[in-house]
Amino acid sequence: MASILRSPQALQLTLALIKPDAVAHPLILEAVHQQILSNKFLIVRMRELLWRKEDCQRFYREHEDSVVSASREIAAFFPDFSEQRWYEEEEPQLRCGPVCYSPEGGVHYVAGTGDLGPA
């Protein structure tokens, strides 16, 4: 299903982390996923990750609520993701639509490209 966003404002990147207790229950995980979609967030990357307790503690200790911190955190979870390339190439296409959601890939993509999102 395609939708046209046509937003005059640039999109912003947001990192969403779903904690293990939610992921452990498929119905809860699906409800969280649907909540993200129903609030009109576009999912541009998705990844499952298993961290040790020490990794989680270090991540939350270093976490600050800032753009710099968000960029660092996105890079930690998606090392192949280029934030600059996303803002230059993908963001304008996603913002202006039309956009489709791929349940199989778990991400949004630009309609008509046949691309089910980044690998």
N, CA, C and O atoms as CSV, one atom per row, in Angstrom:
chain,resi,resn,atom,element,x,y,z
A,1,MET,N,N,0.840,-1.171,0.000
A,1,MET,CA,C,0.000,0.000,0.000
A,1,MET,C,C,0.887,1.237,0.000
A,1,MET,O,O,1.740,1.384,0.875
A,2,ALA,N,N,0.698,2.120,-0.961
A,2,ALA,CA,C,1.501,3.327,-1.085
A,2,ALA,C,C,0.803,4.497,-0.412
A,2,ALA,O,O,-0.425,4.578,-0.370
A,3,SER,N,N,1.610,5.387,0.107
A,3,SER,CA,C,1.070,6.626,0.660
A,3,SER,C,C,1.965,7.764,0.213
A,3,SER,O,O,3.162,7.565,0.004
A,4,ILE,N,N,1.407,8.941,0.066
A,4,ILE,CA,C,2.172,10.109,-0.343
A,4,ILE,C,C,2.315,11.013,0.865
A,4,ILE,O,O,1.321,11.413,1.472
A,5,LEU,N,N,3.561,11.337,1.216
A,5,LEU,CA,C,3.804,12.137,2.410
A,5,LEU,C,C,3.701,13.629,2.135
A,5,LEU,O,O,2.998,14.340,2.854
A,6,ARG,N,N,4.378,14.107,1.125
A,6,ARG,CA,C,4.357,15.514,0.737
A,6,ARG,C,C,4.538,16.452,1.935
A,6,ARG,O,O,3.715,17.335,2.175
A,7,SER,N,N,5.601,16.251,2.662
A,7,SER,CA,C,5.894,17.088,3.819
A,7,SER,C,C,6.880,18.180,3.430
A,7,SER,O,O,7.902,17.886,2.810
A,8,PRO,N,N,6.598,19.440,3.780
A,8,PRO,CA,C,7.537,20.511,3.459
A,8,PRO,C,C,8.781,20.462,4.345
A,8,PRO,O,O,9.810,21.043,4.000
A,9,GLN,N,N,8.692,19.781,5.471
A,9,GLN,CA,C,9.820,19.714,6.389
A,9,GLN,C,C,10.631,18.452,6.129
A,9,GLN,O,O,10.094,17.407,5.761
A,10,ALA,N,N,11.948,18.579,6.333
A,10,ALA,CA,C,12.823,17.426,6.180
A,10,ALA,C,C,12.499,16.397,7.255
A,10,ALA,O,O,12.126,16.745,8.375
A,11,LEU,N,N,12.648,15.134,6.899
A,11,LEU,CA,C,12.464,14.065,7.870
A,11,LEU,C,C,13.658,14.029,8.810
A,11,LEU,O,O,14.742,14.491,8.455
A,12,GLN,N,N,13.469,13.489,9.992
A,12,GLN,CA,C,14.555,13.330,10.958
A,12,GLN,C,C,14.725,11.860,11.257
A,12,GLN,O,O,13.762,11.092,11.233
A,13,LEU,N,N,15.954,11.472,11.540
A,13,LEU,CA,C,16.222,10.092,11.905
A,13,LEU,C,C,15.959,9.889,13.395
A,13,LEU,O,O,16.324,10.730,14.217
A,14,THR,N,N,15.338,8.790,13.729
A,14,THR,CA,C,15.065,8.415,15.109
A,14,THR,C,C,15.467,6.963,15.281
A,14,THR,O,O,15.111,6.114,14.464
A,15,LEU,N,N,16.197,6.678,16.330
A,15,LEU,CA,C,16.581,5.304,16.626
A,15,LEU,C,C,15.603,4.731,17.640
A,15,LEU,O,O,15.441,5.279,18.731
A,16,ALA,N,N,14.957,3.639,17.285
A,16,ALA,CA,C,14.031,2.980,18.207
A,16,ALA,C,C,14.642,1.649,18.632
A,16,ALA,O,O,14.991,0.820,17.792
A,17,LEU,N,N,14.764,1.459,19.916
A,17,LEU,CA,C,15.267,0.205,20.467
A,17,LEU,C,C,14.129,-0.485,21.190
A,17,LEU,O,O,13.442,0.117,22.015
A,18,ILE,N,N,13.939,-1.743,20.872
A,18,ILE,CA,C,12.895,-2.518,21.542
A,18,ILE,C,C,13.597,-3.494,22.473
A,18,ILE,O,O,14.417,-4.307,22.046
A,19,LYS,N,N,13.262,-3.397,23.733
A,19,LYS,CA,C,13.960,-4.172,24.756
A,19,LYS,C,C,13.611,-5.663,24.672
A,19,LYS,O,O,12.561,-6.038,24.151
A,20,PRO,N,N,14.509,-6.499,25.193
A,20,PRO,CA,C,14.343,-7.954,25.081
A,20,PRO,C,C,13.030,-8.500,25.636
A,20,PRO,O,O,12.483,-9.452,25.079
A,21,ASP,N,N,12.511,-7.921,26.720
A,21,ASP,CA,C,11.273,-8.467,27.270
A,21,ASP,C,C,10.104,-8.284,26.304
A,21,ASP,O,O,9.178,-9.094,26.310
A,22,ALA,N,N,10.125,-7.239,25.475
A,22,ALA,CA,C,9.074,-7.050,24.468
A,22,ALA,C,C,9.299,-7.972,23.270
A,22,ALA,O,O,8.347,-8.522,22.716
A,23,VAL,N,N,10.553,-8.135,22.878
A,23,VAL,CA,C,10.877,-8.985,21.733
A,23,VAL,C,C,10.566,-10.452,22.042
A,23,VAL,O,O,10.252,-11.224,21.137
A,24,ALA,N,N,10.653,-10.832,23.306
A,24,ALA,CA,C,10.419,-12.223,23.704
A,24,ALA,C,C,8.966,-12.653,23.516
A,24,ALA,O,O,8.676,-13.848,23.467
A,25,HIS,N,N,8.060,-11.697,23.412
A,25,HIS,CA,C,6.645,-11.999,23.257
A,25,HIS,C,C,6.168,-11.493,21.897
A,25,HIS,O,O,6.012,-10.286,21.711
A,26,PRO,N,N,5.934,-12.402,20.940
A,26,PRO,CA,C,5.570,-11.989,19.583
A,26,PRO,C,C,4.380,-11.041,19.506
A,26,PRO,O,O,4.381,-10.131,18.678
A,27,LEU,N,N,3.379,-11.225,20.333
A,27,LEU,CA,C,2.216,-10.332,20.284
A,27,LEU,C,C,2.575,-8.918,20.746
A,27,LEU,O,O,2.092,-7.936,20.183
A,28,ILE,N,N,3.406,-8.821,21.752
A,28,ILE,CA,C,3.843,-7.509,22.234
A,28,ILE,C,C,4.716,-6.843,21.175
A,28,ILE,O,O,4.559,-5.657,20.886
A,29,LEU,N,N,5.630,-7.608,20.602
A,29,LEU,CA,C,6.500,-7.064,19.554
A,29,LEU,C,C,5.670,-6.548,18.383
A,29,LEU,O,O,5.936,-5.460,17.873
A,30,GLU,N,N,4.677,-7.309,17.953
A,30,GLU,CA,C,3.820,-6.878,16.851
A,30,GLU,C,C,3.032,-5.627,17.221
A,30,GLU,O,O,2.839,-4.748,16.381
A,31,ALA,N,N,2.575,-5.539,18.467
A,31,ALA,CA,C,1.846,-4.350,18.917
A,31,ALA,C,C,2.748,-3.121,18.903
A,31,ALA,O,O,2.314,-2.039,18.507
A,32,VAL,N,N,3.990,-3.276,19.328
A,32,VAL,CA,C,4.945,-2.156,19.290
A,32,VAL,C,C,5.187,-1.738,17.843
A,32,VAL,O,O,5.199,-0.549,17.525
A,33,HIS,N,N,5.378,-2.719,16.975
A,33,HIS,CA,C,5.607,-2.451,15.553
A,33,HIS,C,C,4.417,-1.702,14.952
A,33,HIS,O,O,4.600,-0.721,14.232
A,34,GLN,N,N,3.215,-2.156,15.243
A,34,GLN,CA,C,2.013,-1.493,14.726
A,34,GLN,C,C,1.865,-0.071,15.281
A,34,GLN,O,O,1.398,0.825,14.579
A,35,GLN,N,N,2.257,0.127,16.517
A,35,GLN,CA,C,2.194,1.462,17.112
A,35,GLN,C,C,3.136,2.419,16.379
A,35,GLN,O,O,2.787,3.571,16.122
A,36,ILE,N,N,4.318,1.935,16.050
A,36,ILE,CA,C,5.282,2.746,15.288
A,36,ILE,C,C,4.669,3.131,13.942
A,36,ILE,O,O,4.715,4.296,13.547
A,37,LEU,N,N,4.100,2.159,13.245
A,37,LEU,CA,C,3.501,2.415,11.934
A,37,LEU,C,C,2.279,3.321,12.037
A,37,LEU,O,O,2.104,4.213,11.207
A,38,SER,N,N,1.436,3.108,13.037
A,38,SER,CA,C,0.214,3.910,13.155
A,38,SER,C,C,0.505,5.362,13.507
A,38,SER,O,O,-0.324,6.240,13.267
A,39,ASN,N,N,1.682,5.619,14.076
A,39,ASN,CA,C,2.086,6.996,14.364
A,39,ASN,C,C,2.838,7.620,13.201
A,39,ASN,O,O,3.469,8.667,13.342
A,40,LYS,N,N,2.761,6.958,12.045
A,40,LYS,CA,C,3.277,7.472,10.780
A,40,LYS,C,C,4.796,7.635,10.740
A,40,LYS,O,O,5.319,8.474,10.007
A,41,PHE,N,N,5.496,6.826,11.536
A,41,PHE,CA,C,6.946,6.779,11.412
A,41,PHE,C,C,7.279,5.921,10.205
A,41,PHE,O,O,6.595,4.933,9.938
A,42,LEU,N,N,8.321,6.287,9.475
A,42,LEU,CA,C,8.824,5.465,8.386
A,42,LEU,C,C,9.983,4.649,8.930
A,42,LEU,O,O,10.876,5.200,9.575
A,43,ILE,N,N,9.986,3.372,8.685
A,43,ILE,CA,C,11.082,2.508,9.120
A,43,ILE,C,C,12.027,2.379,7.936
A,43,ILE,O,O,11.667,1.800,6.911
A,44,VAL,N,N,13.242,2.917,8.073
A,44,VAL,CA,C,14.174,2.911,6.954
A,44,VAL,C,C,15.269,1.864,7.111
A,44,VAL,O,O,15.926,1.519,6.130
A,45,ARG,N,N,15.480,1.356,8.310
A,45,ARG,CA,C,16.390,0.249,8.567
A,45,ARG,C,C,15.828,-0.538,9.744
A,45,ARG,O,O,15.195,0.022,10.639
A,46,MET,N,N,16.072,-1.848,9.728
A,46,MET,CA,C,15.647,-2.669,10.843
A,46,MET,C,C,16.689,-3.755,11.045
A,46,MET,O,O,17.218,-4.311,10.083
A,47,ARG,N,N,16.976,-4.049,12.299
A,47,ARG,CA,C,17.998,-5.039,12.601
A,47,ARG,C,C,17.708,-5.677,13.944
A,47,ARG,O,O,17.322,-4.995,14.894
A,48,GLU,N,N,17.894,-6.976,14.021
A,48,GLU,CA,C,17.820,-7.670,15.306
A,48,GLU,C,C,19.243,-7.820,15.824
A,48,GLU,O,O,20.164,-8.136,15.070
A,49,LEU,N,N,19.406,-7.592,17.107
A,49,LEU,CA,C,20.738,-7.603,17.693
A,49,LEU,C,C,20.669,-8.212,19.076
A,49,LEU,O,O,19.760,-7.906,19.848
A,50,LEU,N,N,21.604,-9.056,19.388
A,50,LEU,CA,C,21.691,-9.642,20.721
A,50,LEU,C,C,22.939,-9.083,21.391
A,50,LEU,O,O,24.061,-9.334,20.951
A,51,TRP,N,N,22.729,-8.329,22.453
A,51,TRP,CA,C,23.833,-7.714,23.172
A,51,TRP,C,C,24.030,-8.370,24.520
A,51,TRP,O,O,23.092,-8.868,25.142
A,52,ARG,N,N,25.289,-8.356,24.956
A,52,ARG,CA,C,25.592,-8.788,26.321
A,52,ARG,C,C,25.170,-7.677,27.275
A,52,ARG,O,O,25.013,-6.527,26.864
A,53,LYS,N,N,24.989,-8.012,28.524
A,53,LYS,CA,C,24.578,-7.045,29.529
A,53,LYS,C,C,25.569,-5.878,29.603
A,53,LYS,O,O,25.164,-4.726,29.761
A,54,GLU,N,N,26.857,-6.177,29.492
A,54,GLU,CA,C,27.888,-5.135,29.561
A,54,GLU,C,C,27.741,-4.132,28.407
A,54,GLU,O,O,27.911,-2.928,28.598
A,55,ASP,N,N,27.423,-4.642,27.211
A,55,ASP,CA,C,27.234,-3.761,26.058
A,55,ASP,C,C,26.061,-2.815,26.298
A,55,ASP,O,O,26.140,-1.623,26.002
A,56,CYS,N,N,24.978,-3.360,26.835
A,56,CYS,CA,C,23.797,-2.536,27.128
A,56,CYS,C,C,24.106,-1.473,28.164
A,56,CYS,O,O,23.710,-0.319,28.004
A,57,GLN,N,N,24.796,-1.841,29.206
A,57,GLN,CA,C,25.135,-0.884,30.260
A,57,GLN,C,C,26.003,0.243,29.713
A,57,GLN,O,O,25.785,1.410,30.039
A,58,ARG,N,N,26.990,-0.102,28.880
A,58,ARG,CA,C,27.864,0.919,28.284
A,58,ARG,C,C,27.058,1.848,27.367
A,58,ARG,O,O,27.244,3.064,27.384
A,59,PHE,N,N,26.163,1.257,26.569
A,59,PHE,CA,C,25.347,2.057,25.661
A,59,PHE,C,C,24.507,3.069,26.435
A,59,PHE,O,O,24.503,4.249,26.086
A,60,TYR,N,N,23.808,2.644,27.457
A,60,TYR,CA,C,22.926,3.544,28.209
A,60,TYR,C,C,23.720,4.552,29.040
A,60,TYR,O,O,23.257,5.671,29.261
A,61,ARG,N,N,24.914,4.165,29.502
A,61,ARG,CA,C,25.757,5.100,30.258
A,61,ARG,C,C,26.211,6.253,29.357
A,61,ARG,O,O,26.285,7.401,29.796
A,62,GLU,N,N,26.515,5.934,28.086
A,62,GLU,CA,C,26.996,6.950,27.149
A,62,GLU,C,C,25.871,7.737,26.502
A,62,GLU,O,O,26.123,8.753,25.854
A,63,HIS,N,N,24.640,7.289,26.666
A,63,HIS,CA,C,23.503,7.902,25.978
A,63,HIS,C,C,23.217,9.302,26.508
A,63,HIS,O,O,23.096,9.527,27.712
A,64,GLU,N,N,23.115,10.225,25.571
A,64,GLU,CA,C,22.701,11.598,25.869
A,64,GLU,C,C,21.579,11.919,24.894
A,64,GLU,O,O,21.505,11.336,23.813
A,65,ASP,N,N,20.724,12.829,25.268
A,65,ASP,CA,C,19.631,13.199,24.369
A,65,ASP,C,C,20.103,14.339,23.479
A,65,ASP,O,O,19.826,15.507,23.756
A,66,SER,N,N,20.815,13.999,22.409
A,66,SER,CA,C,21.325,15.018,21.495
A,66,SER,C,C,21.455,14.438,20.097
A,66,SER,O,O,21.447,13.222,19.906
A,67,VAL,N,N,21.574,15.325,19.133
A,67,VAL,CA,C,21.740,14.902,17.739
A,67,VAL,C,C,23.052,14.145,17.570
A,67,VAL,O,O,23.107,13.148,16.850
A,68,VAL,N,N,24.114,14.619,18.234
A,68,VAL,CA,C,25.418,13.967,18.131
A,68,VAL,C,C,25.331,12.552,18.684
A,68,VAL,O,O,25.854,11.613,18.084
A,69,SER,N,N,24.682,12.401,19.808
A,69,SER,CA,C,24.514,11.084,20.409
A,69,SER,C,C,23.692,10.175,19.506
A,69,SER,O,O,24.032,9.004,19.336
A,70,ALA,N,N,22.624,10.692,18.931
A,70,ALA,CA,C,21.778,9.896,18.040
A,70,ALA,C,C,22.576,9.416,16.836
A,70,ALA,O,O,22.453,8.259,16.434
A,71,SER,N,N,23.383,10.283,16.263
A,71,SER,CA,C,24.212,9.894,15.115
A,71,SER,C,C,25.183,8.790,15.508
A,71,SER,O,O,25.373,7.834,14.757
A,72,ARG,N,N,25.795,8.914,16.673
A,72,ARG,CA,C,26.737,7.907,17.152
A,72,ARG,C,C,26.020,6.573,17.389
A,72,ARG,O,O,26.550,5.512,17.060
A,73,GLU,N,N,24.825,6.633,17.955
A,73,GLU,CA,C,24.079,5.417,18.245
A,73,GLU,C,C,23.598,4.727,16.968
A,73,GLU,O,O,23.648,3.500,16.870
A,74,ILE,N,N,23.142,5.494,16.006
A,74,ILE,CA,C,22.724,4.915,14.724
A,74,ILE,C,C,23.914,4.218,14.069
A,74,ILE,O,O,23.772,3.125,13.522
A,75,ALA,N,N,25.086,4.850,14.124
A,75,ALA,CA,C,26.293,4.254,13.546
A,75,ALA,C,C,26.675,2.957,14.262
A,75,ALA,O,O,27.176,2.027,13.631
A,76,ALA,N,N,26.442,2.891,15.568
A,76,ALA,CA,C,26.767,1.674,16.318
A,76,ALA,C,C,25.874,0.509,15.901
A,76,ALA,O,O,26.340,-0.627,15.803
A,77,PHE,N,N,24.602,0.784,15.655
A,77,PHE,CA,C,23.670,-0.277,15.301
A,77,PHE,C,C,23.681,-0.606,13.815
A,77,PHE,O,O,23.424,-1.744,13.422
A,78,PHE,N,N,23.978,0.394,12.992
A,78,PHE,CA,C,23.969,0.215,11.536
A,78,PHE,C,C,25.284,0.744,10.960
A,78,PHE,O,O,25.308,1.832,10.385
A,79,PRO,N,N,26.375,-0.011,11.108
A,79,PRO,CA,C,27.692,0.493,10.688
A,79,PRO,C,C,27.789,0.834,9.202
A,79,PRO,O,O,28.596,1.684,8.826
A,80,ASP,N,N,26.988,0.196,8.350
A,80,ASP,CA,C,27.037,0.468,6.914
A,80,ASP,C,C,26.133,1.625,6.496
A,80,ASP,O,O,26.098,1.993,5.321
A,81,PHE,N,N,25.407,2.197,7.446
A,81,PHE,CA,C,24.465,3.270,7.150
A,81,PHE,C,C,25.204,4.604,7.081
A,81,PHE,O,O,25.927,4.966,8.009
A,82,SER,N,N,25.021,5.327,5.988
A,82,SER,CA,C,25.601,6.657,5.837
A,82,SER,C,C,24.514,7.694,6.073
A,82,SER,O,O,23.619,7.872,5.247
A,83,GLU,N,N,24.600,8.371,7.199
A,83,GLU,CA,C,23.597,9.382,7.525
A,83,GLU,C,C,23.593,10.497,6.483
A,83,GLU,O,O,22.524,10.953,6.075
A,84,GLN,N,N,24.752,10.935,6.055
A,84,GLN,CA,C,24.835,11.995,5.047
A,84,GLN,C,C,24.185,11.556,3.744
A,84,GLN,O,O,23.418,12.311,3.148
A,85,ARG,N,N,24.490,10.330,3.294
A,85,ARG,CA,C,23.889,9.819,2.056
A,85,ARG,C,C,22.376,9.707,2.202
A,85,ARG,O,O,21.634,10.011,1.268
A,86,TRP,N,N,21.917,9.269,3.382
A,86,TRP,CA,C,20.484,9.140,3.614
A,86,TRP,C,C,19.805,10.496,3.471
A,86,TRP,O,O,18.785,10.609,2.791
A,87,TYR,N,N,20.368,11.538,4.114
A,87,TYR,CA,C,19.769,12.875,4.031
A,87,TYR,C,C,19.830,13.443,2.610
A,87,TYR,O,O,18.927,14.167,2.191
A,88,GLU,N,N,20.882,13.119,1.877
A,88,GLU,CA,C,21.023,13.651,0.523
A,88,GLU,C,C,20.171,12.899,-0.503
A,88,GLU,O,O,19.598,13.515,-1.401
A,89,GLU,N,N,20.084,11.567,-0.374
A,89,GLU,CA,C,19.456,10.763,-1.418
A,89,GLU,C,C,18.102,10.170,-1.019
A,89,GLU,O,O,17.131,10.297,-1.765
A,90,GLU,N,N,18.031,9.533,0.130
A,90,GLU,CA,C,16.800,8.828,0.501
A,90,GLU,C,C,15.747,9.732,1.123
A,90,GLU,O,O,14.563,9.615,0.806
A,91,GLU,N,N,16.162,10.626,1.998
A,91,GLU,CA,C,15.203,11.463,2.725
A,91,GLU,C,C,14.288,12.253,1.798
A,91,GLU,O,O,13.077,12.250,2.018
A,92,PRO,N,N,14.807,12.936,0.763
A,92,PRO,CA,C,13.898,13.694,-0.113
A,92,PRO,C,C,12.869,12.805,-0.813
A,92,PRO,O,O,11.716,13.204,-0.976
A,93,GLN,N,N,13.276,11.609,-1.225
A,93,GLN,CA,C,12.350,10.698,-1.900
A,93,GLN,C,C,11.299,10.178,-0.936
A,93,GLN,O,O,10.122,10.100,-1.290
A,94,LEU,N,N,11.709,9.817,0.289
A,94,LEU,CA,C,10.755,9.322,1.282
A,94,LEU,C,C,9.805,10.429,1.724
A,94,LEU,O,O,8.619,10.178,1.937
A,95,ARG,N,N,10.313,11.647,1.862
A,95,ARG,CA,C,9.495,12.773,2.316
A,95,ARG,C,C,8.426,13.126,1.285
A,95,ARG,O,O,7.288,13.424,1.647
A,96,CYS,N,N,8.786,13.092,0.010
A,96,CYS,CA,C,7.865,13.522,-1.035
A,96,CYS,C,C,6.976,12.393,-1.545
A,96,CYS,O,O,5.995,12.636,-2.248
A,97,GLY,N,N,7.323,11.153,-1.188
A,97,GLY,CA,C,6.484,10.010,-1.550
A,97,GLY,C,C,6.387,9.812,-3.040
A,97,GLY,O,O,7.036,10.532,-3.798
A,98,PRO,N,N,5.598,8.860,-3.480
A,98,PRO,CA,C,4.841,7.918,-2.650
A,98,PRO,C,C,5.752,6.869,-2.014
A,98,PRO,O,O,6.806,6.529,-2.551
A,99,VAL,N,N,5.324,6.371,-0.866
A,99,VAL,CA,C,6.106,5.448,-0.057
A,99,VAL,C,C,5.290,4.186,0.197
A,99,VAL,O,O,4.079,4.244,0.409
A,100,CYS,N,N,5.974,3.046,0.172
A,100,CYS,CA,C,5.336,1.762,0.492
A,100,CYS,C,C,6.040,1.139,1.686
A,100,CYS,O,O,7.191,1.457,1.984
A,101,TYR,N,N,5.331,0.250,2.359
A,101,TYR,CA,C,5.903,-0.492,3.479
A,101,TYR,C,C,5.995,-1.956,3.100
A,101,TYR,O,O,5.030,-2.529,2.593
A,102,SER,N,N,7.135,-2.561,3.338
A,102,SER,CA,C,7.343,-3.980,3.065
A,102,SER,C,C,7.304,-4.758,4.370
A,102,SER,O,O,8.255,-4.691,5.149
A,103,PRO,N,N,6.229,-5.494,4.630
A,103,PRO,CA,C,6.189,-6.305,5.847
A,103,PRO,C,C,7.308,-7.352,5.883
A,103,PRO,O,O,7.821,-7.680,6.952
A,104,GLU,N,N,7.684,-7.872,4.710
A,104,GLU,CA,C,8.751,-8.877,4.657
A,104,GLU,C,C,10.088,-8.283,5.085
A,104,GLU,O,O,10.819,-8.887,5.870
A,105,GLY,N,N,10.403,-7.101,4.569
A,105,GLY,CA,C,11.667,-6.450,4.908
A,105,GLY,C,C,11.592,-5.621,6.170
A,105,GLY,O,O,12.614,-5.305,6.779
A,106,GLY,N,N,10.366,-5.267,6.566
A,106,GLY,CA,C,10.178,-4.482,7.779
A,106,GLY,C,C,10.565,-3.024,7.638
A,106,GLY,O,O,10.790,-2.341,8.637
A,107,VAL,N,N,10.647,-2.534,6.391
A,107,VAL,CA,C,11.063,-1.152,6.157
A,107,VAL,C,C,10.168,-0.481,5.125
A,107,VAL,O,O,9.468,-1.153,4.368
A,108,HIS,N,N,10.195,0.835,5.099
A,108,HIS,CA,C,9.518,1.616,4.068
A,108,HIS,C,C,10.483,1.830,2.901
A,108,HIS,O,O,11.701,1.845,3.079
A,109,TYR,N,N,9.921,1.992,1.721
A,109,TYR,CA,C,10.736,2.262,0.539
A,109,TYR,C,C,9.934,3.140,-0.413
A,109,TYR,O,O,8.716,3.264,-0.286
A,110,VAL,N,N,10.632,3.746,-1.366
A,110,VAL,CA,C,9.984,4.630,-2.337
A,110,VAL,C,C,9.202,3.767,-3.325
A,110,VAL,O,O,9.757,2.855,-3.937
A,111,ALA,N,N,7.920,4.058,-3.474
A,111,ALA,CA,C,7.051,3.287,-4.366
A,111,ALA,C,C,7.547,3.393,-5.797
A,111,ALA,O,O,8.049,4.433,-6.224
A,112,GLY,N,N,7.398,2.311,-6.519
A,112,GLY,CA,C,7.755,2.309,-7.929
A,112,GLY,C,C,9.195,1.956,-8.200
A,112,GLY,O,O,9.580,1.788,-9.357
A,113,THR,N,N,10.010,1.837,-7.151
A,113,THR,CA,C,11.404,1.490,-7.371
A,113,THR,C,C,11.601,-0.011,-7.417
A,113,THR,O,O,12.612,-0.496,-7.924
A,114,GLY,N,N,10.628,-0.755,-6.881
A,114,GLY,CA,C,10.766,-2.202,-6.818
A,114,GLY,C,C,11.768,-2.612,-5.751
A,114,GLY,O,O,12.006,-3.802,-5.545
A,115,ASP,N,N,12.349,-1.645,-5.078
A,115,ASP,CA,C,13.343,-1.891,-4.048
A,115,ASP,C,C,12.636,-2.088,-2.722
A,115,ASP,O,O,11.893,-1.208,-2.286
A,116,LEU,N,N,12.848,-3.215,-2.074
A,116,LEU,CA,C,12.216,-3.474,-0.785
A,116,LEU,C,C,13.068,-2.967,0.367
A,116,LEU,O,O,13.013,-3.503,1.474
A,117,GLY,N,N,13.842,-1.947,0.108
A,117,GLY,CA,C,14.639,-1.348,1.161
A,117,GLY,C,C,16.063,-1.824,1.130
A,117,GLY,O,O,16.413,-2.742,0.389
A,118,PRO,N,N,16.895,-1.185,1.951
A,118,PRO,CA,C,18.321,-1.523,2.008
A,118,PRO,C,C,18.537,-2.939,2.526
A,118,PRO,O,O,17.750,-3.458,3.318
A,119,ALA,N,N,19.596,-3.537,2.070
A,119,ALA,CA,C,19.931,-4.897,2.520
A,119,ALA,C,C,20.480,-4.884,3.919
A,119,ALA,O,O,20.815,-5.937,4.461
